[in-house]
């Protein structure tokens, strides 16, 4: 009996270890189901406020600041201006190409998330269909997906890069000082002074009197 004790102890240890492993796997799968359910609610239920920066997503999406960087990093390599590297004859860097009819299903249908093929590809669980495809680069983050979703819902508006937009002269603000004495104390204003004084007025501040030259 003494000789069988180590064997029995080993069996008990193995059973305990196996039980703990099964318990860990069960908890892991349950956690995965909870996370998957949360993700579906997050994206399809529109709970973007729970994401980092979600308070910004409740407002109008800025294409240049929020969308273009995502497309440039994740999409333009294969669906951009480089014809030699382009795949599926699809360009996402131009509005007219992104919304073009591709057999009844455009890559992006402004204002219609579920009718946009790009949206389904982004969320596909099939490695052969998911975009961007699995690879060395990091996948889209939940916040990036939420930004793209809100952008499509808001009309998927494209904007030219700022470098290609001709500069326009901004109208010079009117003087903010209603009191002639105060205007005289401030002194003559240049257009730059007008912009500065407007910002001061919006902040509830007044410009300092003109300094004595002597």
C-alpha positions as CSV (number, residue, x, y, z in Angstrom):
1,X,0.0,0.0,0.0
2,X,2.9,2.3,0.8
3,X,4.3,1.8,-2.7
4,X,1.0,2.8,-4.3
5,X,0.7,6.1,-2.5
6,X,2.9,8.1,-4.9
7,X,1.0,6.7,-7.8
8,X,-2.4,7.7,-6.3
9,X,-1.0,11.2,-5.5
10,X,0.1,11.6,-9.1
11,X,-3.4,10.5,-10.3
12,X,-5.0,13.0,-8.0
13,X,-2.6,15.8,-9.2
14,X,-3.4,15.0,-12.8
15,X,-7.1,15.0,-12.2
16,X,-6.8,18.4,-10.4
17,X,-4.7,19.8,-13.2
18,X,-7.1,18.6,-15.8
19,X,-10.1,20.0,-13.9
20,X,-8.4,23.4,-13.6
21,X,-7.5,23.4,-17.4
22,X,-11.1,22.7,-18.3
23,X,-12.3,25.4,-15.9
24,X,-9.9,27.9,-17.5
25,X,-11.0,27.0,-21.0
26,X,-14.6,27.4,-20.0
27,X,-14.0,30.8,-18.5
28,X,-12.0,31.8,-21.5
29,X,-14.7,30.8,-24.0
30,X,-17.3,32.6,-21.8
31,X,-15.2,35.7,-21.8
32,X,-14.8,35.5,-25.6
33,X,-18.5,35.2,-26.0
34,X,-19.1,38.3,-23.8
35,X,-16.4,40.3,-25.7
36,X,-17.9,39.3,-29.0
37,X,-21.4,40.3,-27.9
38,X,-20.0,43.6,-26.6
39,X,-18.2,44.3,-29.9
40,X,-21.4,43.6,-31.9
41,X,-23.3,46.1,-29.7
42,X,-20.5,48.6,-29.9
43,X,-20.4,48.6,-33.7
44,X,-23.9,47.8,-34.8
45,X,-25.6,49.5,-31.8
46,X,-23.7,52.7,-32.3
47,X,-22.3,52.9,-28.7
48,X,-19.2,54.7,-29.9
49,X,-19.2,56.9,-26.8
50,X,-17.6,53.9,-25.0
51,X,-14.6,54.0,-27.2
52,X,-11.5,56.1,-26.7
53,X,-12.4,59.5,-28.2
54,X,-16.0,58.5,-28.5
55,X,-17.1,61.9,-27.5
56,X,-15.6,63.2,-30.8
57,X,-17.4,60.5,-32.8
58,X,-20.7,62.0,-31.7
59,X,-19.9,65.0,-33.8
60,X,-19.3,65.4,-37.5
61,X,-16.4,63.3,-38.7
62,X,-13.5,65.2,-40.1
63,X,-12.2,63.5,-43.3
64,X,-8.8,65.0,-43.3
65,X,-8.0,64.6,-39.7
66,X,-9.8,61.3,-38.9
67,X,-10.6,59.3,-42.0
68,X,-7.8,60.0,-44.5
69,X,-5.0,58.8,-42.1
70,X,-6.8,55.5,-41.7
71,X,-7.4,55.0,-45.5
72,X,-3.8,56.0,-46.2
73,X,-2.3,53.6,-43.7
74,X,-4.7,50.6,-44.3
75,X,-6.2,50.9,-47.8
76,X,-4.2,53.0,-50.2
77,X,-1.4,50.6,-50.7
78,X,-3.7,48.2,-52.6
79,X,-6.5,50.5,-53.5
80,X,-4.9,53.9,-54.1
81,X,-3.3,55.9,-56.9
82,X,-0.5,53.4,-57.8
83,X,-2.0,51.6,-60.7
84,X,0.8,48.9,-60.7
85,X,0.0,48.0,-57.0
86,X,-3.8,48.3,-57.3
87,X,-5.9,45.3,-56.6
88,X,-9.4,44.4,-57.7
89,X,-9.4,47.5,-59.9
90,X,-10.6,49.5,-56.9
91,X,-9.6,52.9,-55.8
92,X,-10.6,54.3,-52.4
93,X,-8.6,57.5,-52.7
94,X,-11.2,59.1,-54.9
95,X,-14.9,59.5,-54.2
96,X,-16.1,58.7,-57.7
97,X,-14.3,55.4,-57.6
98,X,-15.2,54.4,-54.1
99,X,-19.0,54.9,-54.8
100,X,-18.9,53.4,-58.3
101,X,-21.4,50.6,-59.0
102,X,-19.5,47.4,-58.9
103,X,-22.1,44.8,-59.9
104,X,-24.8,46.4,-57.8
105,X,-22.7,46.7,-54.7
106,X,-20.4,49.7,-54.4
107,X,-17.4,49.7,-52.0
108,X,-19.0,52.6,-50.2
109,X,-22.6,53.7,-50.4
110,X,-22.9,57.1,-48.7
111,X,-25.3,57.1,-45.8
112,X,-26.0,53.3,-46.1
113,X,-23.6,51.3,-43.9
114,X,-25.1,47.9,-44.6
115,X,-25.1,48.5,-48.3
116,X,-21.4,49.3,-48.4
117,X,-19.2,46.3,-49.3
118,X,-16.2,47.9,-47.6
119,X,-18.1,47.7,-44.3
120,X,-18.8,44.0,-44.7
121,X,-15.2,43.3,-45.6
122,X,-13.9,45.2,-42.6
123,X,-16.0,43.0,-40.3
124,X,-15.6,39.7,-42.1
125,X,-14.3,36.7,-40.1
126,X,-13.1,35.1,-43.4
127,X,-9.4,35.7,-43.8
128,X,-9.9,35.6,-47.6
129,X,-12.5,38.4,-47.5
130,X,-11.5,40.6,-44.6
131,X,-10.0,44.0,-45.3
132,X,-7.3,44.9,-44.7
133,X,-6.1,41.3,-45.1
134,X,-4.3,39.6,-42.3
135,X,-0.6,40.4,-42.4
136,X,2.3,42.1,-40.6
137,X,0.5,45.4,-40.2
138,X,-1.8,45.9,-37.3
139,X,-5.5,45.4,-38.0
140,X,-8.0,48.2,-37.7
141,X,-8.7,49.2,-34.1
142,X,-12.2,49.4,-32.7
143,X,-12.0,53.2,-32.7
144,X,-10.8,53.2,-36.4
145,X,-13.7,51.0,-37.4
146,X,-16.2,53.2,-35.5
147,X,-14.8,56.3,-37.2
148,X,-15.2,54.7,-40.7
149,X,-18.7,53.6,-39.8
150,X,-19.8,57.0,-38.6
151,X,-18.1,58.6,-41.7
152,X,-20.1,56.4,-44.1
153,X,-23.3,57.0,-42.1
154,X,-22.7,60.8,-42.4
155,X,-22.4,60.6,-46.2
156,X,-18.8,59.5,-46.8
157,X,-17.7,63.0,-47.8
158,X,-14.2,63.3,-49.3
159,X,-12.1,66.4,-49.2
160,X,-9.1,67.4,-51.2
161,X,-5.8,67.4,-49.4
162,X,-5.0,70.8,-47.9
163,X,-1.9,71.0,-50.1
164,X,-4.0,71.1,-53.2
165,X,-6.5,73.6,-52.0
166,X,-5.7,77.2,-53.2
167,X,-5.3,79.5,-50.2
168,X,-8.1,82.1,-49.7
169,X,-7.8,85.4,-47.9
170,X,-9.9,85.4,-44.7
171,X,-12.1,88.4,-44.2
172,X,-10.6,90.7,-41.6
173,X,-12.8,90.9,-38.5
174,X,-14.4,94.2,-37.6
175,X,-13.0,96.1,-34.6
176,X,-14.4,94.7,-31.4
177,X,-14.0,97.9,-29.3
178,X,-17.3,99.9,-29.3
179,X,-15.8,102.7,-27.1
180,X,-13.9,105.2,-29.2
181,X,-11.7,106.0,-26.1
182,X,-10.8,102.4,-25.8
183,X,-10.0,102.2,-29.5
184,X,-7.7,105.2,-29.2
185,X,-6.0,103.7,-26.2
186,X,-5.4,100.5,-28.2
187,X,-4.0,102.4,-31.1
188,X,-4.2,101.7,-34.8
189,X,-4.9,98.1,-35.7
190,X,-3.4,96.0,-38.4
191,X,-5.3,93.0,-39.8
192,X,-3.3,90.8,-37.5
193,X,-4.4,92.9,-34.5
194,X,-8.0,92.5,-35.6
195,X,-7.8,88.7,-35.4
196,X,-6.0,88.8,-32.1
197,X,-8.6,91.3,-30.6
198,X,-11.4,89.1,-31.8
199,X,-9.9,86.1,-30.0
200,X,-9.5,88.2,-26.9
201,X,-13.1,89.3,-27.1
202,X,-14.4,85.8,-27.5
203,X,-12.4,84.9,-24.3
204,X,-13.9,87.8,-22.4
205,X,-10.6,89.7,-22.4
206,X,-9.6,93.2,-23.4
207,X,-6.4,94.2,-25.2
208,X,-3.8,96.0,-23.1
209,X,-3.3,99.7,-23.8
210,X,-0.6,100.7,-26.3
211,X,2.8,100.8,-24.6
212,X,4.6,104.0,-24.1
213,X,7.5,104.2,-26.6
214,X,9.6,106.1,-24.2
